[in-house]
Amino acid sequence: MAENQKPSIKPISTCLENSCKDCSLPGIIHCHFSLFQYIKFMISSLPGFVLGAIGIIRFDNHFLTYWIVSCVIFFAVIETRVLCSHCPHYGEPGIILKCWAARGLVKLWSWRLGPLSVFEKVILLGGFGLIWTYPIPFLIIGNMWLLLLAYSLATVAFFGILQWQFCRHCINLYCPLNRVPEDTRNEFYIRNPTVKSL
């Protein structure tokens, strides 16, 4: 489905509307899971992880296991608690999360609409920092300067794409990385008043 097409599907659970047919938000804010968005997100995030893994393996492949385990624990358990559980997607029926960044993860926590606490923001941003800086010491100690440059560029590019292509359209309005414009937020709140009131 094209970005600017208006879907004739059932609105998300928090929405007051009966249909998405006449909604002005599709293409501006992404209320529903899109396979295209998911693939685009995975493709943009993959180069950094691949380059980081190559550097770690060249240094000592045992450290790759620690990184993989850390990524699984952070993204599947911690991030879903401190970030995803605040999202309207988390309140949709079923135990599997359906969004462009966390498709397929199990909803381990209760749905908690409302702003993230300061502690949750620290955990989230600190976790991001630890995950993406983990390969850097290995690349530096191993004198893999070209790989370090490539990894750094891939990581910067990923976060740039994240902000420009995803965070500007994401319905998790309480995420500290969210960049949805104020007028779009207000229009979303009109249709989803419980999201704003909590």
ROPATOR-116887 format. One line per field, with one value per residue (C-alpha): residue number from 0; residue in three letters; x, y, z. Coordinates in steps of 0.001 Angstrom, whole numbers, padded with zeros to 6 digits, always signed. Example, Ala and Ser with C-alpha at 12.3 -4.5 7.8 and 13.67 -1.06 7.14 Angstrom:
REM ROPATOR-116887
pos	0	1 .
code	ALA	SER .
X	+012300	+013670 .
Y	-004500	-001060 .
Z	+007800	+007140 .
//
This chain:
REM ROPATOR-116887
pos	0	1	2	3	4	5	6	7	8	9	10	11	12	13	14	15	16	17	18	19	20	21	22	23	24	25	26	27	28	29	30	31	32	33	34	35	36	37	38	39	40	41	42	43	44	45	46	47	48	49	50	51	52	53	54	55	56	57	58	59	60	61	62	63	64	65	66	67	68	69	70	71	72	73	74	75	76	77	78	79	80	81	82	83	84	85	86	87	88	89	90	91	92	93	94	95	96	97	98	99	100	101	102	103	104	105	106	107	108	109	110	111	112	113	114	115	116	117	118	119	120	121	122	123	124	125	126	127	128	129	130	131	132	133	134	135	136	137	138	139	140	141	142	143	144	145	146	147	148	149	150	151	152	153	154	155	156	157	158	159	160	161	162	163	164	165	166	167	168	169	170	171	172	173	174	175	176	177	178	179	180	181	182	183	184	185	186	187	188	189	190	191	192	193	194	195	196	197 .
code	MET	ALA	GLU	ASN	GLN	LYS	PRO	SER	ILE	LYS	PRO	ILE	SER	THR	CYS	LEU	GLU	ASN	SER	CYS	LYS	ASP	CYS	SER	LEU	PRO	GLY	ILE	ILE	HIS	CYS	HIS	PHE	SER	LEU	PHE	GLN	TYR	ILE	LYS	PHE	MET	ILE	SER	SER	LEU	PRO	GLY	PHE	VAL	LEU	GLY	ALA	ILE	GLY	ILE	ILE	ARG	PHE	ASP	ASN	HIS	PHE	LEU	THR	TYR	TRP	ILE	VAL	SER	CYS	VAL	ILE	PHE	PHE	ALA	VAL	ILE	GLU	THR	ARG	VAL	LEU	CYS	SER	HIS	CYS	PRO	HIS	TYR	GLY	GLU	PRO	GLY	ILE	ILE	LEU	LYS	CYS	TRP	ALA	ALA	ARG	GLY	LEU	VAL	LYS	LEU	TRP	SER	TRP	ARG	LEU	GLY	PRO	LEU	SER	VAL	PHE	GLU	LYS	VAL	ILE	LEU	LEU	GLY	GLY	PHE	GLY	LEU	ILE	TRP	THR	TYR	PRO	ILE	PRO	PHE	LEU	ILE	ILE	GLY	ASN	MET	TRP	LEU	LEU	LEU	LEU	ALA	TYR	SER	LEU	ALA	THR	VAL	ALA	PHE	PHE	GLY	ILE	LEU	GLN	TRP	GLN	PHE	CYS	ARG	HIS	CYS	ILE	ASN	LEU	TYR	CYS	PRO	LEU	ASN	ARG	VAL	PRO	GLU	ASP	THR	ARG	ASN	GLU	PHE	TYR	ILE	ARG	ASN	PRO	THR	VAL	LYS	SER	LEU .
X	+000000	+001396	+002281	-000391	-003261	-006091	-006798	-010367	-009564	-010649	-009106	-006791	-008379	-007892	-009522	-013080	-013721	-015559	-013473	-010129	-011682	-012089	-009156	-006557	-003777	-002654	+000710	+001296	+001195	+001340	-001453	-001245	+001516	+003092	+005284	+006995	+007902	+009144	+011390	+012730	+013524	+015305	+017338	+018431	+019447	+021209	+024493	+025592	+024956	+026733	+029782	+029901	+029681	+032499	+034744	+033930	+034533	+037906	+038859	+037448	+034266	+033357	+032428	+029866	+027790	+027608	+026460	+023783	+022475	+022472	+020540	+017932	+017452	+017288	+015004	+012743	+012405	+013651	+012659	+009197	+008724	+010084	+008975	+006652	+004183	+003356	+002365	-001177	+000109	+000687	-003018	-004112	-005624	-003274	-000069	+002242	+003355	+002765	+004748	+007471	+010261	+009151	+007080	+006756	+007806	+005682	+003804	+005281	+004037	+000721	-000320	+000570	-000505	+000984	+004392	+007595	+009057	+012492	+013877	+012382	+013895	+017312	+017053	+015912	+018527	+021253	+020387	+020564	+023940	+025340	+024092	+025503	+028795	+029589	+031606	+033648	+036291	+036991	+037411	+039759	+041867	+042067	+043216	+040333	+040095	+038394	+035816	+035340	+034655	+032220	+030461	+030217	+028787	+026285	+025157	+024795	+022930	+020586	+019668	+019254	+016876	+015139	+014438	+013518	+011545	+010092	+010040	+008250	+005314	+005231	+002143	+004194	+004038	+005664	+008919	+011792	+012844	+009368	+009296	+005624	+004677	+002480	-000496	-000468	-000253	-003279	-005282	-004310	-005361	-008790	-009377	-007608	-008462	-007489	-003915	-003704	-005646	-003496 .
Y	+000000	+003413	+005860	+008376	+005929	+005959	+002473	+001257	-000808	-000889	+001852	+001019	+000249	+003742	+005506	+006876	+006533	+003593	+003556	+004821	+005645	+009397	+009917	+012517	+010924	+007897	+008680	+011368	+009136	+005349	+003875	+000378	-002119	-001909	-004667	-002085	+000058	-003006	-004116	-000578	-000396	-003760	-002886	+000434	-001122	-004191	-002665	-001360	-004679	-006624	-004338	-004357	-008148	-008478	-006308	-008217	-011585	-010390	-009354	-012378	-014140	-014923	-011275	-011519	-013869	-011254	-008620	-010865	-011851	-008185	-007198	-009910	-009016	-005299	-005288	-008218	-007589	-004203	-001964	-003520	-002637	+000921	+002051	-000269	-000773	+002972	+002688	+002349	-000611	-002448	-002183	-003908	-007421	-010395	-011181	-010394	-006812	-005429	-002322	-001320	-001775	-004636	-006944	-010404	-009621	-011071	-008608	-009587	-006521	-004792	-001928	+001389	+004378	+007643	+009321	+007465	+008171	+009777	+006408	+004698	+007320	+006834	+003041	+003363	+005868	+004213	+000858	+002319	+003813	+000562	-001533	+000754	+001602	-002005	-002814	+000407	-000605	-003831	-001923	+000583	-001945	-004128	-001156	-001726	+001929	+001495	-000808	+001675	+004422	+002219	+001166	+004774	+005952	+003068	+003832	+007567	+006820	+004433	+006961	+009640	+007411	+006456	+010089	+011158	+008161	+006580	+008820	+011568	+009197	+006983	+006744	+006166	+009896	+009486	+008083	+010543	+010055	+010822	+013679	+013812	+017484	+019165	+019672	+015982	+015026	+017177	+015656	+012174	+013071	+014207	+010743	+008980	+011025	+008305	+008496	+012157	+011940	+009245 .
Z	+000000	-000930	+001833	+000733	+000271	+002773	+004098	+004502	+007575	+011177	+013335	+016229	+019612	+021063	+018095	+018330	+014586	+013039	+009870	+008573	+005195	+005684	+008050	+007079	+009149	+007047	+005463	+008096	+011147	+010917	+013012	+011519	+010965	+007515	+006119	+003903	+006923	+008810	+005934	+005518	+009225	+009209	+006109	+007610	+010946	+009541	+008199	+011600	+013317	+010574	+010597	+014397	+014456	+011916	+014073	+017252	+015556	+014245	+017766	+019650	+018622	+022261	+022769	+019978	+022113	+024880	+022388	+020891	+024331	+025410	+022279	+022812	+026491	+025799	+022755	+023685	+027424	+028661	+025739	+025542	+029228	+029316	+025833	+023919	+026765	+026518	+022845	+021418	+019356	+022634	+023426	+020243	+020591	+020804	+022652	+019717	+019159	+015662	+014828	+012388	+014956	+017171	+014998	+016528	+020092	+022885	+025104	+028464	+030321	+030920	+028647	+030310	+028234	+029400	+029507	+030276	+033695	+033949	+035049	+031994	+029690	+031294	+030905	+027283	+026130	+028212	+026664	+023164	+024013	+025378	+022451	+019767	+021457	+022408	+019224	+019316	+021917	+020003	+016758	+018399	+020339	+017224	+015107	+012700	+011750	+008380	+009927	+012782	+010243	+008331	+011557	+012742	+009418	+009331	+012888	+012243	+009008	+010830	+013509	+010845	+008886	+012128	+012958	+009435	+008176	+011299	+014379	+012430	+011818	+014936	+017158	+020303	+021054	+024465	+023095	+023694	+020047	+018647	+016122	+015122	+014510	+017098	+014769	+013829	+017509	+018288	+015438	+016625	+020187	+018959	+017532	+020412	+023531	+026029	+024755	+025743	+028990	+030583 .
//
